Structures are given as structure tokens and as C-alpha cells.
């Protein structure tokens, strides 16, 4: 089997996202709708950029061909996989499948992207050959960012089809799980229970909209969208319809009543208060303000910022399991709300084992991958303690699941870790079974195995094996953003010496946090500006420049593994590497202009050197590279993906892009090892730059932007300083070279002036 060309039938929002998803992988597609113009409009939206962009770069749109369903007879036979994405009405889907059955190639895979309708009922109208190649593939939206894909096999589905797709999705960074053909499958079955239970408890405890989202956000291991804000994003009508689907089609569900929407939720649907799709739901925008729905008065009022001591205490715990335990362990109204929500969701999930999935870990992973939860609903019981969890369930009058008692009588825990392997309780064998191990390197496991070579408050050096050293950026105070501070710079400065002393042959810089590095610790710089500590500022900039350039010119391979936000100083570290292994979700840029500063860690020189290399063949001469670097820095341009960064010149075409974050460190190690033996240090270069003539050309352009109202006078001042550095100042010209050190000194000189102007 192969997957080189797909057909997506239904050019709505989801159809557009799916065709974009395949385009990002290099897979071409035909996007069908009743009329070709509908598909063309959807594709145009994908190119222009939706609120959440689905294409890595607009140039990938050429891989998508808009078509009309009238072209089925000519086009469907070309598809290796046909995906139906029409509205959730069984009769409509069955009609589409009967049409597909006439024109498909006999070996093509056929899939429905349904969020909860029966796959077997759909297959009842299919020929035997098509039914054997048919299954459900439920993607979670936005497809580009959420990794979960649920695979739902019908009674006649060839298991080899499921194995092929599971392998395909795993290789491209998705997280597939196999589900049973039950209403709403796995993630939505549990997720909608959690939503409806939250709404029921909201009525019981009389909490307002903002308090619900405060309590059910990161403090309970959920994303910032929490519960009601997420409901607005998904669509309140969609949430109600999914809940109703369970209520109607799961008569044996012990919690069936919880899925019946309260009257006020039905009223929201009737009055088109559906969330973002209608501009109002639990929240609505009014100009630049956010309003929240007052359920008692049934009117919108200014959003208030709720406070909770319970949440404040829980935030001190970095581990999500310990955070959730803290949210439940107490006697306040907030504690009681969280306790009942967490334990009822855990009990409901345990009772679904055997019905929606045969394994505990599948349910936990579905919620982590599909809803971006930090910890699954069953796994959290290990952190609370199983005996305590049982006692709390009884206190909350939640019937204790038989499976929980089985675990207490046997293993006493749900999960355990031995070495690099994680084991989970099996309901079938009543003992621990090892979970499949993904192809990745875990920094946490290496740290537990005492592979740390050096460490300080914000960074550490870890032995990856095979003479490869890993420099992990891990800022304890801001672990998701990992700003560059004095501890990071100290570890970067020491790394080359430690490598030589201990026999390491390659260095990787990265981490496995939410983001690689959001830049220098700007508050520290701004505080020094207020104190007029100019020598400290210059010393810090000189040190950071020296470190980055020493890595750039190092005689050992330096591989940087950026992902997520990679801004300012993080981008400068990225530019210092010889190769980059970037995650596809890479948002990089030199953004110091946003706070009235210039890149202060060698970013001007490093980006300029990169453009001089990239443009040497097609755009020789100093002006075009200087202009390209100026445009990126002066406008604070940030890439929307790694592919977009390559298009913009922030990354090189030969840099490696990976789709799976878990695989990134391993792939970086492979790239580093491939360079050992052939890598040679980059020599210092003499730079031919535009000089005064080039500066005047850019200055004139900046003045035009001010006149046109596209740039403020202060913005123009910063832009001109930036242009002065990148054109080489008064000593540079197209025939008179300057040294790298000269440009660094110029960067520091202009940087000092910018800092002084902030006071």
C-alpha cells in the first residue's frame, strides 16, 4: 500500500484542513465539493491564512486541486485514499459512499471523518470490496496542531488497512489509537462527559463563567482554553449534538442523564449563542474588550478576573498530577468542585474500559493527545493515591468502579516505570503490561539515569551517548519559555571546554519543553536600562555575542533543535548552529524591535552571514543580503512554521524538519553523528557590505513608510539604526571589506544607544 495522492470529499472547514494536512506532508490531493467554486474558495482561505493557519507555507497550496463531484468518474480512481468529510448526517454520508463505490480504484482506502456516527451503519450500503477497505479516521481540530487520530474499524475492515494507517500516522508525527465502533468513540465520549459534568457542577456550586475556566484550566492539567472557552471554539451546538448522540444511543450508560443538556444550554443553541462561529457564546467580543455571559441575568457583562487561593497554591507544582491532587485536597467550594469533577471523570473512564477500548492507556492517551491534557483522567488516580481516590469517590457518592477495586487488590497502582519502559495495568491479565515504546530519546529518563554532566539553575549538559553532548535550556522560573539568562550563557560558554576534556565529539542545543527559547530575559535588560548600568548591558551582550560566534566557528559539529517559540536570543542561538533539526511547528524570529532594541547576541551578523551564503549564487553582491536581513529584523518577522522559516531565510534549505516532537532529539543526534569526521571549522570572513550608499537607499525607504503612515517616527528611528548595522556603517563599502569583529562592535555601539534612549 502507498499514500501519494488522496481525495477529500467535502470542502468545508474540515475538508480544507485535511487537504492542507496532506499537502504539508508532500501528498497531493483533490478537494471535492458540489461545485468547484466552493472548493476554490476554501483553498483560497487556506492560502490567505485562516485564524489558525493550516498550511505550513502558502506555496504548498499548489499540491491541492479543487474539483467538482461531477469529476468523480475521472478523478477518484487516482486516489490512494478517499476521505469523506460531509456534514454529520447518516443518509448523506451513505449516499456519498454509494457514489464513491462506483468510481473508486478497487485497492483504494476509503475513510469517513466522523466524530461519532456508526462506521458499521455507513458500511451497510457498501460493496464487499469497499467495506474491506473502509474505516473511520477521526481527526481532532485543528488538524495541524492536535496529534490524535482515532481509527475506527468496521466489522468487515481488513486489519491490514488499519496497521498500514497506524504506521503511516505514527511516522508523520500523529498519534493513532484504535477505537471500537461506539457512539463518539474514545476521546469525545470521555471529553463530553467531562464537559457536561462541569456544566452540572457549575449549576450546583453557582460558579460564574470565569471561575469555571479558572478552575478547569492548567490547574487541572488542561490547556488555557479550559472548558467553556473551548466550548466556544468547538461550537456550543456541536457540543450539545455530541452529548445528545450519547444520550440517545447509549441506553446502558450509567451516567446517561448527565448528557441531557440543561435548559439554559438549549436556550443558547436556540438563540444562536454558539460561540466563535456566531460571535457570541459563553464569551463575546465588544470592540477590544471581552464580555462574559451572566447566566442568571442572561446578559453579557465585562469579563472579570477571578481569584482563587486553591489555584494559586496548585500553580507551585510543576508536575500536573501533583497539581491536580492539590486542587482536590481540601474542603473549600473550589476543592469540592474539583474533587467531584476529577473523580467522576476518572470513574466514568474506568467504567468505559472494555466498552470503548480494551486498555486503560488508550483512554488516557486519547485525552492527552486529543484535548491537550497534561495527564489522562485515569492516570491522575495514581497521584491522588488509589485508596484515597476510593474514599473520595464514596464521599462524593460516586459508585466505585469494579476495575478500581481490581487494581487495588492486585498491583495497587495503574502505571509504573522500570528503566525506560512504562507499564500499565491490564484488565485482561490483572497485571502490568509494558506499553509500546516510541522511537525517541527522553531527557527526563536520562536525567533519572544520572547522565547529567553539569547543571545550574537554567541549563544542564546531558550525555546522550555515542560521544554526543546535549545542552538543555531549562529555566526553572519560566520553564515553558526558557529565556536566556546568565546561567544559560555560563553553560554555553563552558560546553566547548567540557567537550574537549571529556571526549565529546558533537554538541546539540535544545530541550523538550513547550518552547525552545522565547529570547533574552528582557526584564533583566530593561531593569539594567533603568539603573543606567550600561557597562553591565554591554558586558552581557559581548558575552552572548562571543558565545554564539564561538559556536558558529567551532571545530566540532553544533546542531540546534528549535521548536515552538524561538525568538530573539533563542533565534540567535539557532543561527549559531551548523545544522538545525527544527520541529515543523517552529515560530522563529529576531523580534527585539518590538521593545525598541536591536539583536544583541550577534543576531545581525549571524543572519547576514546566512543570507550572504544563501544568495551568493542567484543574488551576488552585498545589497540584497543586507536588505533581506534588514526586512526580517526591522519588522520583527516571525515564521509560521519551519517551512515558512526556510522560505523567509531564517532557516536554511538543508536544515532538517521533523514532524514529531518526541523524535526531535533522536533525529538531532543522528544528524550530529553524521557530521562527525567531516565537519570543519568555519573560518573568519571578510564582509563586503553596502556601506553608506546602501544605507541611504534603505533610509529613503524608511522615510517613505513614515509618510505613508506604515511606520511610526520612533519605529523609523530603530529601523535606521538597524540599517546602519547591516550596511556596515561608515567603514564598509562594496569594495572595502570589514571584519566580523567590526560588525559585532558596531552592533554593540548601536545597541548601547538604543538602550540609553529607553530611559
Number of C-alpha atoms within 10 A of each C-alpha: 11 11 16 15 19 25 28 29 27 22 30 20 16 21 25 25 24 27 29 31 19 22 24 22 14 13 17 23 27 23 30 30 24 14 14 18 15 19 26 20 15 20 26 15 16 23 20 12 14 13 8 11 20 24 28 25 23 17 14 19 20 12 18 24 17 20 24 21 19 13 13 19 13 10 17 24 19 19 23 21 24 25 24 23 24 21 13 13 10 16 10 12 18 17 13 16 22 16 15 22 19 15 16 24 17 13 15 23 25 26 23 24 26 24 21 21 21 19 25 20 13 23 22 13 15 18 13 13 15 25 22 22 23 31 30 30 26 20 22 21 17 16 17 22 17 17 25 26 25 26 25 29 24 23 14 17 21 16 13 12 18 23 12 13 18 19 13 15 16 17 14 13 17 22 20 25 21 21 23 20 24 20 22 25 24 31 26 23 23 22 22 19 23 23 23 21 19 23 20 17 18 16 12 10 12 13 18 17 22 20 18 22 21 20 24 25 20 21 29 27 23 22 16 15 17 22 24 23 21 19 21 25 15 16 20 25 20 14 20 20 14 20 25 16 18 23 20 12 13 14 11 8 14 11 15 17 12 20 23 18 19 14 8 12 18 16 12 18 17 11 10 16 23 25 24 20 14 12 14 20 27 23 25 22 15 12 7 6 9 14 20 20 20 17 16 9 8 10 10 19 14 15 16 13 8 13 12 11 11 19 22 12 13 21 19 12 15 11 14 21 22 20 23 27 24 24 27 24 16 14 10 12 12 21 19 18 22 25 25 21 21 26 24 23 21 25 23 23 24 21 18 20 18 13 15 23 19 17 18 23 21 20 26 23 25 27 23 21 23 22 23 19 21 20 20 25 28 23 20 25 25 19 18 21 14 19 16 13 22 22 14 19 21 12 11 15 11 16 13 20 17 12 15 22 14 15 18 15 11 12 16 17 21 22 21 15 10 8 9 13 13 15 17 20 24 19 17 9 8 14 17 18 15 15 13 9 9 10 13 14 18 15 19 12 13 17 15 11 11 11 16 18 15 15 16 14 14 23 24 21 25 21 20 21 12 11 15 21 28 27 24 24 29 26 21 14 11 12 17 17 24 29 27 24 21 16 17 24 18 16 22 24 18 13 22 21 11 16 17 11 9 11 11 20 21 25 27 27 23 26 23 21 18 13 24 32 31 25 24 24 17 17 9 11 19 16 11 16 20 13 10 14 14 17 11 13 21 17 12 18 22 18 19 27 26 17 23 25 25 15 25 23 18 19 16 24 28 28 28 27 26 30 27 23 24 28 27 30 29 28 28 29 30 32 26 26 24 21 23 25 29 30 23 25 25 24 24 31 27 28 25 21 19 14 10 17 21 29 24 26 28 29 29 23 24 25 27 23 18 19 23 24 13 16 16 14 9 7 13 13 16 23 22 18 25 26 21 18 27 24 14 19 27 22 17 18 19 21 25 19 23 30 29 23 24 17 15 16 19 25 26 20 13 10 17 20 21 22 19 19 19 17 18 26 27 17 22 26 23 12 21 26 18 13 18 15 10 8 16 13 13 12 10 12 12 13 23 20 27 28 25 18 15 24 25 16 14 21 19 11 12 22 18 14 15 15 11 10 10 13 17 15 15 11 17 20 17 21 24 21 21 25 27 23 26 29 30 27 22 13 13 22 20 18 12 13 17 18 14 18 16 16 21 23 15 17 29 24 13 18 24 20 14 18 22 13 11 12 10
